[in-house]
Amino acid sequence: MVNLGASNEVRVKELVDSLMKLTRYNGRIIWDTSMPDGPPRRRLDASKAIKEFRFEATTDLKEGLKKTIKWYAKT
């Protein structure tokens, strides 16, 4: 398996906040507090993509989210 994407760390709450803003979602988010040891942030390991394909992401997360949401809305 090869992960494609940027290797920047992102807090899960910041990702959710960005998605809510970009999609104009005004609903409520319910956090599962039964998993207190869940990771508060994520970071993709794209080293295999760099090594195997010389692939490095050129789009930052927020721009990638915008493009993905736009693409999804068209389908």
C-alpha positions as CSV (number, residue, x, y, z in Angstrom):
1,M,0.0,0.0,0.0
2,V,1.2,3.5,-0.8
3,N,-0.2,6.6,0.8
4,L,-0.5,9.6,-1.5
5,G,-0.8,13.1,0.1
6,A,1.0,15.7,2.0
7,S,2.9,14.7,5.2
8,N,1.8,17.7,7.2
9,E,0.4,16.9,10.7
10,V,-3.2,18.1,11.2
11,R,-5.3,18.1,14.4
12,V,-8.5,16.2,13.9
13,K,-10.6,19.1,15.3
14,E,-9.0,21.5,12.8
15,L,-9.8,19.1,10.0
16,V,-13.4,18.9,11.1
17,D,-13.7,22.6,11.5
18,S,-12.2,23.1,8.0
19,L,-14.7,20.6,6.5
20,M,-17.6,22.3,8.3
21,K,-16.6,25.7,7.0
22,L,-15.9,24.6,3.4
23,T,-19.2,22.7,3.2
24,R,-21.2,25.3,5.1
25,Y,-22.3,22.6,7.5
26,N,-24.2,24.1,10.4
27,G,-25.1,20.9,12.2
28,R,-23.7,19.5,15.4
29,I,-20.6,17.3,15.7
30,I,-20.7,14.6,18.3
31,W,-17.3,13.5,19.5
32,D,-16.9,9.9,20.7
33,T,-15.6,10.5,24.2
34,S,-15.6,6.7,24.9
35,M,-12.2,6.6,23.1
36,P,-10.1,9.1,25.1
37,D,-6.9,7.6,23.8
38,G,-7.9,8.3,20.2
39,P,-5.3,10.3,18.2
40,P,-6.0,14.0,18.4
41,R,-4.0,14.6,15.3
42,R,-3.0,12.7,12.1
43,R,0.1,12.7,9.9
44,L,0.3,10.7,6.7
45,D,3.5,8.8,6.0
46,A,4.1,9.4,2.3
47,S,7.7,8.3,2.3
48,K,7.0,5.2,0.2
49,A,5.3,7.3,-2.5
50,I,8.4,9.5,-2.6
51,K,10.8,6.5,-2.7
52,E,8.8,4.4,-5.2
53,F,7.3,7.0,-7.5
54,R,9.1,10.3,-6.6
55,F,5.7,11.6,-5.8
56,E,5.4,14.6,-3.5
57,A,2.1,16.5,-2.9
58,T,2.0,20.0,-4.3
59,T,-1.5,20.9,-3.0
60,D,-2.0,21.8,0.6
61,L,-4.7,20.2,2.7
62,K,-7.2,23.1,2.6
63,E,-6.9,23.5,-1.2
64,G,-7.2,19.7,-1.6
65,L,-10.3,19.7,0.5
66,K,-11.8,22.5,-1.6
67,K,-11.0,20.6,-4.9
68,T,-12.4,17.3,-3.5
69,I,-15.6,18.9,-2.3
70,K,-16.1,20.7,-5.6
71,W,-15.5,17.4,-7.5
72,Y,-17.8,15.5,-5.2
73,A,-20.6,18.1,-5.6
74,K,-20.5,17.6,-9.4
75,T,-21.0,13.8,-9.2
